[in-house]
Amino acid sequence: MRIRDTPAPGPGFVAAQTCATMHPMRSTPLRPAAADTPAAPRLVAFDLDGTLAPSKSPMPEPMATALRALLDVVPVCIISGGQIGQFREQVLARLNASDDELGRLHLMPTCGTRYYMHNPDDGDWTLVYANDLTPAQVEQACTVVEAEARRLGLWEEHTWGPALEDRGSQITFSALGQEAPLDAKQAWDPTGEKKGRLRDAVAALLPDLEVRSGGSTSVDITRKGIDKAYGMNRLAEVTGIPLKQMLFVGDRLDPEGNDYPVKALGVPCQAVDTWEDTATFVADLAARLTAGERS
């Protein structure tokens, strides 16, 4: 499946620059949905790592099956700090969706700073918009993050792949490297204290940019005011679906989590702990929506 980075024209759009093991689904109950969660959402949005798949790992088949069933009845968006390559490897390569299903799938890498839609004519994913950092911002962000990580003793000399990555619209620092195994990432900063210290130090030195916690070992830097709430607002503009009629599913809805801006925006949310939780919830939601369509 190819990705075509040719943004569609539109006001304010910025062209892009070049720059697991499967586990059985849980039977443990999910945390209850909020009272204002819509019974029949018109669109369901998901975080990726920890929600649809283990971190940087392929989406397991039970999750893919549940997601296809949901795509048959409602549009779906995936919004994550990862870049489009991660979406391709973790989700698209495992989803096995039909063209009709892919037509209802919205992809928002790097927290919605980029937006892709499926083109049924040639099977490509077309970049609609990108809010990229300037070369000067990229250089400044990379310099500050590395310097502060070294000062705080958080710069690892031996990593799985690069620790710093320019994603065009986002700079991501991954303490153990982009390809670090899940167990190593979980052990590096189980409380989030290291990541929090680095985020606070970098934010103080980059007041004109947005600095926030990303995945289990990562800190993300984007243009000011860009987070998942920004992405959800853009999604509402593109689809015409009000935020109150959407549902967001994520594993980091706590105040320190990178999904929290969506909750703070007022979007109805469903908290999960693992992809197994998500698969169970999605399968049930898809069945209820399907039954509603038939009644």
C-alpha positions as CSV (number, residue, x, y, z in Angstrom):
1,M,0.0,0.0,0.0
2,R,1.6,3.3,-1.1
3,I,1.5,6.7,0.6
4,R,1.2,9.7,-1.7
5,D,2.4,12.9,0.1
6,T,0.6,15.3,-2.2
7,P,-1.6,17.6,-0.1
8,A,-5.0,18.6,-1.4
9,P,-5.3,22.4,-1.8
10,G,-7.1,24.4,0.8
11,P,-6.7,27.5,3.0
12,G,-4.1,27.3,5.7
13,F,-2.8,23.9,4.5
14,V,1.0,23.5,4.5
15,A,2.5,21.0,2.1
16,A,4.5,18.1,3.5
17,Q,8.3,18.2,3.4
18,T,10.5,15.3,2.8
19,C,12.6,15.3,5.5
20,A,3.8,-8.9,18.8
21,T,3.0,-11.6,20.2
22,M,-0.8,-12.2,20.2
23,H,-2.5,-12.5,23.6
24,P,-6.0,-13.7,24.4
25,M,-8.6,-11.0,25.1
26,R,-9.2,-10.2,28.7
27,S,-12.4,-11.0,30.6
28,T,-11.8,-8.3,33.2
29,P,-14.3,-5.5,33.1
30,L,-13.5,-2.1,31.4
31,R,-13.7,1.1,33.3
32,P,-17.2,2.4,32.8
33,A,-17.9,4.9,30.1
34,A,-18.7,8.5,31.1
35,A,-22.4,9.4,31.6
36,D,-22.3,11.7,28.5
37,T,-20.8,9.0,26.2
38,P,-23.0,8.7,23.1
39,A,-24.8,5.4,22.8
40,A,-24.4,5.5,19.0
41,P,-21.4,7.7,18.2
42,R,-21.2,9.0,14.6
43,L,-17.4,8.5,14.6
44,V,-15.0,6.6,16.8
45,A,-11.4,7.8,17.2
46,F,-8.5,5.8,18.7
47,D,-5.0,6.2,20.1
48,L,-2.6,3.7,18.6
49,D,0.2,2.4,20.9
50,G,-1.3,0.8,24.0
51,T,-4.8,1.1,22.7
52,L,-5.0,-0.7,19.3
53,A,-1.7,-2.5,19.6
54,P,1.2,-3.0,22.0
55,S,3.8,-0.2,21.7
56,K,5.5,-0.2,18.2
57,S,4.1,-3.7,17.5
58,P,1.7,-5.1,14.9
59,M,-2.0,-4.9,15.7
60,P,-3.2,-8.3,16.8
61,E,-5.8,-10.2,14.7
62,P,-8.6,-10.0,17.3
63,M,-8.2,-6.2,17.3
64,A,-8.1,-6.1,13.5
65,T,-11.3,-8.2,13.3
66,A,-13.1,-5.9,15.8
67,L,-11.9,-2.8,14.0
68,R,-13.2,-4.0,10.6
69,A,-16.6,-4.7,12.1
70,L,-16.7,-1.2,13.5
71,L,-15.6,0.3,10.1
72,D,-18.6,-1.5,8.5
73,V,-21.0,0.7,10.5
74,V,-19.2,4.0,11.5
75,P,-16.2,6.1,10.4
76,V,-13.0,5.5,12.4
77,C,-10.0,7.8,13.0
78,I,-6.6,6.8,14.4
79,I,-4.7,9.7,15.9
80,S,-1.3,9.1,17.4
81,G,2.1,10.7,17.9
82,G,3.7,8.2,15.5
83,Q,4.4,8.9,11.9
84,I,2.6,7.5,8.9
85,G,5.1,4.6,8.5
86,Q,4.1,3.4,12.0
87,F,0.5,3.5,11.0
88,R,1.3,1.4,7.9
89,E,3.3,-1.2,9.7
90,Q,1.2,-1.6,12.8
91,V,-2.3,-1.1,11.4
92,L,-2.7,-1.0,7.6
93,A,-0.6,-4.1,7.0
94,R,-2.7,-6.1,9.5
95,L,-6.2,-4.7,9.0
96,N,-7.1,-6.5,5.7
97,A,-9.9,-4.0,5.2
98,S,-12.0,-3.6,2.0
99,D,-11.9,-0.5,0.0
100,D,-15.3,0.5,1.4
101,E,-13.9,0.1,5.0
102,L,-10.7,2.0,4.1
103,G,-12.9,4.8,2.8
104,R,-14.3,5.3,6.3
105,L,-10.8,5.3,7.9
106,H,-9.1,8.6,8.8
107,L,-5.4,8.6,9.7
108,M,-3.9,11.4,11.8
109,P,-0.2,10.8,12.5
110,T,1.9,13.1,14.7
111,C,-1.1,14.1,16.8
112,G,-3.1,15.3,13.9
113,T,-0.5,17.6,12.5
114,R,-0.9,15.4,9.4
115,Y,-4.0,14.0,7.9
116,Y,-4.4,11.2,5.3
117,M,-7.5,10.0,3.4
118,H,-7.8,6.8,1.3
119,N,-8.1,7.3,-2.5
120,P,-10.3,4.6,-3.9
121,D,-9.1,5.3,-7.5
122,D,-5.6,4.0,-7.0
123,G,-5.5,2.6,-3.4
124,D,-3.1,5.4,-2.2
125,W,-3.3,7.3,1.1
126,T,-3.2,10.9,0.2
127,L,-1.8,13.6,2.5
128,V,-4.5,16.3,2.9
129,Y,-2.5,18.7,5.1
130,A,0.7,19.0,7.1
131,N,1.7,21.5,9.7
132,D,5.4,21.1,9.5
133,L,8.1,22.7,11.7
134,T,10.5,25.1,10.0
135,P,14.1,24.0,9.6
136,A,15.2,26.4,12.3
137,Q,12.6,25.0,14.7
138,V,13.8,21.5,14.0
139,E,17.4,22.4,14.6
140,Q,16.6,24.2,17.8
141,A,14.3,21.5,19.2
142,C,16.9,18.7,18.5
143,T,19.7,20.7,20.1
144,V,17.8,21.5,23.2
145,V,16.4,18.0,23.7
146,E,19.7,16.3,23.4
147,A,21.4,18.9,25.7
148,E,18.8,18.6,28.4
149,A,18.7,14.8,28.2
150,R,22.5,14.7,28.7
151,R,22.3,17.2,31.5
152,L,19.7,15.2,33.4
153,G,21.5,11.9,32.8
154,L,18.8,10.6,30.5
155,W,20.8,10.3,27.3
156,E,21.5,6.7,26.6
157,E,24.6,5.9,24.6
158,H,23.4,2.5,23.4
159,T,19.9,2.6,21.9
160,W,17.7,0.6,19.5
161,G,17.8,3.0,16.6
162,P,18.0,6.8,16.7
163,A,16.9,8.6,19.9
164,L,15.9,11.7,18.0
165,E,13.6,11.6,15.0
166,D,12.4,14.5,12.7
167,R,8.9,13.6,11.7
168,G,8.4,16.8,9.7
169,S,5.6,18.1,11.8
170,Q,7.0,16.7,15.0
171,I,10.3,16.1,16.7
172,T,10.3,12.9,18.9
173,F,12.9,12.0,21.5
174,S,12.7,8.3,22.4
175,A,15.1,7.6,25.2
176,L,15.9,4.0,24.2
177,G,15.6,4.5,20.4
178,Q,12.7,4.1,18.0
179,E,12.9,0.3,17.9
180,A,13.4,-0.5,21.6
181,P,11.6,-3.6,22.7
182,L,8.5,-3.2,24.8
183,D,9.9,-4.7,28.0
184,A,12.9,-2.4,28.0
185,K,10.7,0.7,27.5
186,Q,8.4,-0.3,30.3
187,A,11.3,-0.8,32.6
188,W,13.1,2.4,31.8
189,D,10.5,4.8,33.3
190,P,7.6,3.0,34.9
191,T,6.3,6.0,36.8
192,G,6.9,8.6,34.1
193,E,9.1,10.6,36.4
194,K,12.1,10.7,34.0
195,K,10.0,11.7,31.0
196,G,8.3,14.4,33.1
197,R,11.5,16.0,34.2
198,L,12.8,16.1,30.6
199,R,9.5,17.5,29.3
200,D,9.5,20.3,31.9
201,A,13.2,21.2,31.2
202,V,12.8,21.3,27.5
203,A,9.5,23.2,27.6
204,A,11.1,26.0,29.6
205,L,13.7,26.4,26.9
206,L,11.3,26.2,23.9
207,P,8.5,28.6,24.9
208,D,7.4,29.0,21.3
209,L,6.9,25.3,20.7
210,E,4.6,22.6,22.3
211,V,6.4,20.1,24.4
212,R,4.5,17.1,25.8
213,S,4.9,13.5,27.0
214,G,4.5,11.0,24.2
215,G,4.7,7.2,24.6
216,S,6.3,5.3,27.4
217,T,9.8,6.7,26.8
218,S,9.2,9.6,24.5
219,V,8.8,13.4,24.4
220,D,7.1,15.1,21.4
221,I,7.7,18.6,20.1
222,T,5.3,20.3,17.7
223,R,4.2,23.8,16.7
224,K,2.5,25.7,19.6
225,G,-1.0,24.6,20.4
226,I,-0.7,21.3,18.5
227,D,-1.8,18.2,20.4
228,K,-4.5,15.6,20.0
229,A,-7.2,18.1,20.8
230,Y,-6.0,20.1,17.8
231,G,-6.3,16.9,15.7
232,M,-9.8,16.2,16.9
233,N,-10.9,19.8,16.1
234,R,-9.5,19.4,12.6
235,L,-11.3,16.1,12.3
236,A,-14.6,17.7,13.2
237,E,-14.0,20.4,10.5
238,V,-13.2,17.8,7.8
239,T,-16.1,15.4,8.6
240,G,-18.7,17.9,9.8
241,I,-19.4,15.6,12.8
242,P,-19.6,17.6,16.1
243,L,-17.1,16.6,18.8
244,K,-20.0,15.7,21.2
245,Q,-21.2,13.0,18.7
246,M,-17.7,11.4,18.5
247,L,-16.2,8.9,20.9
248,F,-12.4,8.7,21.7
249,V,-10.8,5.5,23.0
250,G,-7.4,5.8,24.7
251,D,-5.1,4.3,27.3
252,R,-3.6,7.6,28.6
253,L,-6.6,9.8,29.6
254,D,-5.0,10.7,32.9
255,P,-3.9,14.3,33.3
256,E,-0.3,13.5,32.5
257,G,-1.2,11.3,29.5
258,N,-1.0,12.4,25.9
259,D,-4.7,11.5,25.3
260,Y,-5.8,13.9,28.1
261,P,-6.2,16.9,25.8
262,V,-9.0,15.1,24.0
263,K,-10.8,14.6,27.3
264,A,-10.2,18.2,28.4
265,L,-11.7,19.3,25.0
266,G,-15.0,17.7,26.0
267,V,-15.0,14.8,23.6
268,P,-16.7,11.8,25.1
269,C,-14.1,9.2,26.0
270,Q,-13.7,5.5,26.8
271,A,-10.6,4.6,28.9
272,V,-8.8,1.3,28.3
273,D,-5.7,-0.2,29.7
274,T,-4.6,-2.6,26.9
275,W,-5.4,-3.5,23.3
276,E,-7.4,-6.5,24.7
277,D,-9.7,-4.1,26.5
278,T,-10.1,-2.1,23.3
279,A,-10.9,-5.2,21.2
280,T,-13.6,-6.3,23.7
281,F,-15.1,-2.8,23.8
282,V,-15.0,-2.4,20.0
283,A,-16.5,-5.8,19.3
284,D,-19.4,-5.0,21.6
285,L,-19.9,-1.5,20.2
286,A,-19.9,-2.7,16.6
287,A,-22.4,-5.4,17.5
288,R,-24.7,-2.8,19.2
289,L,-24.4,-0.3,16.3
290,T,-25.1,-3.1,13.7
291,A,-28.2,-4.2,15.7
292,G,-29.4,-0.6,15.8
293,E,-29.1,-0.3,12.0
294,R,-31.2,-3.5,11.6
295,S,-33.9,-2.6,14.0
